[in-house]
Amino acid sequence: MRRSVWRYMALSSFLAVLILLSLRIVWLAPPDYWPRSLVLLCLVGPLLLPLRGVIYGRPRAHLWAAILAMFYFVVGSYHGADALTHGHTDRLVLAILDILMSITLFISANLYVRSYPRGSGSHRPDESS
């Protein structure tokens, strides 16, 4: 496939993880025992670090986004297990969405990084292979 397809797929799933997590913490399923601002800082804060590079299509930022996606897969799995044990079906749907978006981000970001030839040093996102 073309490099731009993987780039836009990674960008859209990255933004989906960012927006879904923010909405979940602030409005849809706020935390019970922790302050919202602390949970928002700890869970959404790391996503803001590679945001600029992902928007501009830099492969190194996509690599870091893929590494972060593994963390958000674990977070979604934890929320899913918590929702199953406490019987919250609405939170289970959010957890499944978290898991699916993090898997999509991981796969598409890795395929975008792999679309670059080794040692090319090219950081321009508009090239197609």
Secondary structure, 3 states (H helix, E strand, C coil): CCHHHHHHHHHHHHHHHHHHHHHHHHHHCCCCCCCHHHHHHHHHHHHHCCHHHHHHCCHHHHHHHHHHHHHHHHHHHHHHHHHHHHCCHHHHHHHHHHHHHHHHHHHHHHHHHHCCCCCCCCCCCCCCC
